[in-house]
Amino acid sequence: MSPRPFGPRRAALHRSGVTVIFRPTTPSELDRFLPLVRADAAGGMTADTYTARLAAGEYRPDWTWIAEDAPGATPLALAVWWGDPDEDLPGALDGLFVHDAVRSEAERTDLAAGLLSAGHAAHAAAGASAAPEYHLSLPGDWHDRPDTAEAVAWRQEAARRAGLPVTLERLRYEWTPGDGLPEPTGRLLFAAEPDDEVFVGLFRRVLTDTLDAATRREAEHIGPEAQAREDVAFYRDTMPGDRSWWRIARTPDGEPVGFGLPSRNHSFPVVGYLGVLPEHRGHGYGAEILAEITRILVAETGPEKVRADTDLTNLPMAAAFARVGYRNDARRLVLSAH
């Protein structure tokens, strides 16, 4: 079924005796809300980031919502959803801001929750099966920074009230050519595989005892076969990386050990996915597959940097990143519906 058109919707709440309206913006209102888009302790979005992604089609007026208490007045709050330029629905919430005049944390939270709820209702009416995730890029020591922890807290509570109760913290890694790469050991041989069904089977097999929390939860919800097919479709059809980069890792005698999916997002080459089959875990193969993914990205994209992330609790993957020369430079907090 095709998504229904993403049309304007409104919602309201009463704040201090005044009705606050939640609605999408229009192209002519950029100057009204752009001052709210500024980097703070919980996010790095700037006005320049917004206008650049607006021009690229990744942000859109109808994916940018405001809360206002009077027509033409300075907006009280702003929510910015991101999406692929070719998609009809947004894929993630990128930014959530409340005007400095709203000083009370309780009021900030109420406004933000109402704004997100209104946006989520519009997404659902347009055909979305779940509210888009909210991704916050944070410093690695954000828990120890009172200003960052405070800026995250009201946003997290607002997201929870608006239907994003599940929290996942991920380590973000970065590799640059100056970090170097280990030489191939010869323990694994890598080959392309054009048959998507082969990758469906491998994705299904690596779900056993996976330490990837989001994948595990989704597989429990829809089943491993459906999850495997969704994963293949996502990396093939949604990520801008080339399908021909995908590799299967085998031992010299031809036994499959795992697979790697070099890819890219709209900004950087990325480690799309890396999986080691359950019977081959614990032998350091993850680092070898990661190194091969990186070599392919170097050959195909000539990157200034490669980015990747993994769950905070996925210690084997974190160790593999360290062995290959990736540096943990930040954390990503993901708030989702399930």
C-alpha positions in Angstrom: 0.0 0.0 0.0 1.4 3.4 -0.9 1.7 6.0 1.9 -1.0 8.6 2.1 0.1 12.1 1.3 1.8 13.8 4.2 -0.6 16.7 4.7 -0.9 19.5 7.3 -2.3 18.5 10.7 -2.8 20.6 13.8 -3.1 19.8 17.5 -3.3 22.0 20.5 -2.9 22.2 24.3 -3.6 24.8 26.8 -0.6 26.5 28.5 -1.1 29.1 31.2 -4.6 29.8 29.9 -3.3 30.2 26.3 -3.9 27.7 23.5 -0.7 26.4 21.9 -1.0 25.1 18.4 1.3 22.3 17.0 1.6 22.3 13.2 4.0 21.8 10.3 5.8 24.8 8.9 5.4 26.4 5.5 8.3 27.4 3.1 7.7 31.1 3.8 8.3 30.7 7.6 12.0 29.8 7.6 13.1 33.1 9.1 10.5 32.7 11.9 11.8 29.4 13.3 15.4 29.2 12.2 16.7 31.2 15.3 15.6 28.2 17.4 17.9 25.9 15.5 21.2 26.1 17.4 23.7 23.7 18.9 23.4 23.1 22.6 24.6 20.6 25.1 22.5 17.8 23.7 22.9 18.3 20.0 25.0 19.7 17.2 22.3 20.9 14.7 22.9 24.5 13.5 21.0 26.8 11.3 23.6 26.1 8.5 23.0 22.4 8.9 19.3 22.9 8.6 19.4 25.0 5.5 21.9 22.7 3.8 19.7 19.6 4.4 16.6 21.5 3.5 18.2 22.3 0.1 19.1 18.6 -0.2 15.6 17.5 0.5 16.5 15.7 3.7 14.6 18.3 5.7 11.2 19.6 4.5 8.8 22.2 5.8 6.1 19.6 6.4 8.6 17.5 8.4 9.5 20.6 10.5 6.9 21.3 13.2 6.5 24.3 15.5 4.5 25.1 18.6 3.1 28.6 18.7 0.7 30.5 21.0 -0.2 33.2 18.4 -0.1 33.5 14.6 3.1 35.2 13.6 4.7 35.1 17.1 8.1 33.6 17.7 7.6 29.8 17.9 7.8 28.3 21.4 9.2 24.9 20.2 10.6 23.2 17.1 10.9 19.6 16.0 12.9 18.6 12.9 12.5 15.2 11.3 15.0 13.9 8.7 14.2 11.7 5.8 15.7 10.3 2.6 15.0 12.7 -0.3 13.3 9.9 -2.2 11.0 8.8 0.6 7.4 10.0 1.5 7.9 9.8 5.2 10.6 10.9 7.6 13.0 8.3 9.0 14.3 9.9 12.2 13.9 12.9 14.5 17.1 15.0 14.2 16.4 18.0 16.5 14.1 19.1 19.3 14.3 22.7 20.6 12.3 24.9 23.0 12.6 28.7 23.2 14.7 30.0 26.1 11.7 32.0 27.3 10.2 28.7 28.5 12.4 28.3 31.6 10.6 25.6 33.5 11.7 22.1 32.8 8.1 20.9 33.3 6.9 23.4 30.7 9.7 22.5 28.2 8.8 18.8 28.6 5.1 19.4 28.1 5.6 21.5 25.0 8.1 19.1 23.5 5.9 16.1 24.2 2.9 17.7 22.7 4.8 18.7 19.6 6.2 15.2 19.1 2.8 13.6 19.7 1.2 15.8 17.1 4.0 15.0 14.6 3.8 11.3 15.3 0.0 11.4 14.7 0.6 13.0 11.3 3.2 10.4 10.4 0.7 7.6 11.4 -2.0 9.2 9.3 0.3 9.3 6.4 1.0 5.6 6.6 4.0 5.3 9.1 3.9 2.0 10.9 5.8 3.4 13.9 7.0 6.7 15.2 10.5 7.6 13.8 13.4 7.1 16.2 15.0 10.0 17.9 18.8 10.1 17.6 20.9 12.3 19.9 24.7 12.6 19.2 26.4 13.1 22.5 30.0 13.4 23.9 31.4 10.1 25.2 31.3 11.4 28.8 27.9 13.0 28.6 26.6 11.3 31.8 29.3 13.3 33.7 28.4 16.6 32.2 25.5 18.2 34.2 24.5 20.6 31.4 24.3 17.8 28.8 22.6 15.4 31.2 20.0 18.1 31.9 19.5 18.9 28.2 19.0 15.2 27.5 16.6 14.6 30.4 13.7 16.8 29.3 14.0 15.6 25.7 14.1 12.0 26.7 11.0 12.4 28.9 9.2 14.3 26.1 10.0 11.5 23.7 8.8 8.9 26.2 5.5 10.6 26.6 5.2 10.8 22.8 5.6 7.1 22.3 9.4 6.5 22.3 10.0 4.8 25.6 12.9 2.5 24.6 16.4 3.8 25.2 19.5 2.4 23.5 23.0 3.8 23.9 25.6 3.2 21.2 29.3 3.9 20.9 30.2 5.9 17.8 33.5 5.2 16.1 35.6 6.9 13.5 38.5 5.8 11.3 40.7 8.0 9.2 43.5 7.0 6.7 46.1 8.2 9.2 44.9 5.5 11.7 46.3 2.7 9.4 44.9 -0.8 8.8 46.2 -4.2 9.8 47.4 -6.4 6.9 45.2 -9.4 5.9 46.1 -12.5 7.9 45.0 -15.0 5.2 42.7 -16.7 7.7 39.7 -15.5 5.8 39.0 -15.1 2.1 36.4 -12.6 0.9 34.1 -12.8 -2.1 31.2 -10.9 -3.5 27.8 -12.7 -3.7 25.1 -11.3 -6.0 22.3 -13.6 -4.6 20.3 -11.7 -2.0 18.9 -15.0 -0.7 22.4 -16.0 0.4 22.6 -12.9 2.5 19.1 -13.4 3.9 20.2 -16.8 5.2 23.4 -15.3 6.7 21.4 -12.5 8.4 19.0 -15.0 9.8 21.8 -17.2 11.2 23.7 -14.3 12.9 20.5 -13.4 14.8 21.2 -16.3 17.2 22.5 -14.8 20.5 23.2 -11.5 18.8 24.4 -8.7 21.0 22.7 -6.1 18.8 19.8 -5.0 21.0 17.7 -3.3 18.4 18.0 -6.2 15.9 17.2 -8.7 18.6 14.1 -6.8 19.8 12.8 -6.4 16.2 13.4 -10.1 15.5 11.5 -11.1 18.6 8.6 -8.8 17.3 8.4 -10.0 13.7 10.4 -13.2 13.6 13.9 -14.0 12.4 13.0 -14.6 8.7 11.1 -11.4 8.4 13.9 -9.5 10.2 16.6 -11.0 7.9 14.6 -9.9 4.8 14.0 -6.4 6.2 17.8 -6.1 6.9 18.8 -7.1 3.4 16.2 -4.8 1.9 17.2 -1.9 4.1 20.9 -2.0 3.2 20.2 -2.7 -0.4 17.4 -0.2 -1.1 17.8 2.5 1.5 21.5 3.0 2.2 23.3 4.8 -0.6 26.2 2.3 -0.5 26.8 0.1 -3.5 25.4 -3.5 -3.3 28.5 -4.8 -5.1 30.6 -3.9 -2.1 29.0 -6.7 0.1 31.3 -9.6 1.0 31.0 -13.0 2.4 34.0 -14.2 4.6 35.1 -17.8 4.3 37.9 -20.0 5.6 40.4 -21.1 3.0 38.5 -24.4 2.7 35.3 -22.5 1.8 33.3 -22.6 5.1 31.3 -19.4 5.6 32.4 -17.5 8.7 30.4 -14.3 8.4 29.8 -11.3 6.2 30.4 -7.6 5.9 28.4 -4.8 4.3 30.5 -1.7 3.5 28.0 1.2 2.9 27.5 4.9 3.3 24.9 7.3 4.5 24.3 10.8 3.0 27.4 12.2 4.6 30.1 9.5 5.1 31.2 6.0 4.2 30.0 3.7 7.1 30.4 0.2 8.4 26.9 -0.8 7.4 26.7 -4.3 9.0 29.1 -7.0 10.2 28.1 -10.4 11.3 29.9 -13.5 12.5 28.1 -16.8 12.5 27.5 -18.2 16.0 29.8 -21.3 15.6 32.7 -19.0 14.6 32.5 -16.4 17.3 35.3 -15.9 19.8 38.2 -16.3 17.3 38.8 -12.7 16.3 37.1 -12.9 12.9 35.0 -9.8 13.6 38.2 -7.6 13.4 39.3 -9.2 10.1 35.9 -8.7 8.5 35.9 -5.1 9.8 39.3 -4.5 8.3 38.1 -5.8 4.9 35.0 -3.6 5.0 37.3 -0.6 5.7 39.7 -1.6 2.8 36.7 -1.7 0.4 35.5 1.7 1.5 39.0 3.1 1.1 39.3 1.6 -2.4 35.7 2.6 -3.5 35.3 6.0 -1.8 38.7 7.4 -0.9 37.3 8.6 2.4 38.5 11.3 4.7 36.8 9.3 7.5 34.7 6.1 8.0 32.1 6.0 10.7 30.5 3.1 12.6 28.8 2.4 15.8 27.8 -0.5 18.1 25.8 -1.0 21.2 27.4 0.0 24.5 27.0 -3.5 25.7 28.6 -5.2 22.6 32.0 -5.6 24.1 33.4 -8.0 21.3 32.5 -5.5 18.6 34.1 -2.7 20.6 37.2 -4.7 20.9 37.2 -5.3 17.1 37.0 -1.6 16.4 39.9 -1.0 18.7 42.1 -3.7 17.0 41.4 -2.2 13.6 42.3 1.3 14.6 38.8 2.9 15.0 38.5 5.5 17.7 35.5 6.0 20.0 34.7 9.7 19.6 31.1 10.0 20.8 27.9 8.2 21.8 24.6 8.0 20.1 21.4 7.8 22.2 18.5 6.2 20.3 15.0 6.6 21.6 12.4 4.4 19.9 8.9 2.9 20.0 10.1 -0.7 20.6 
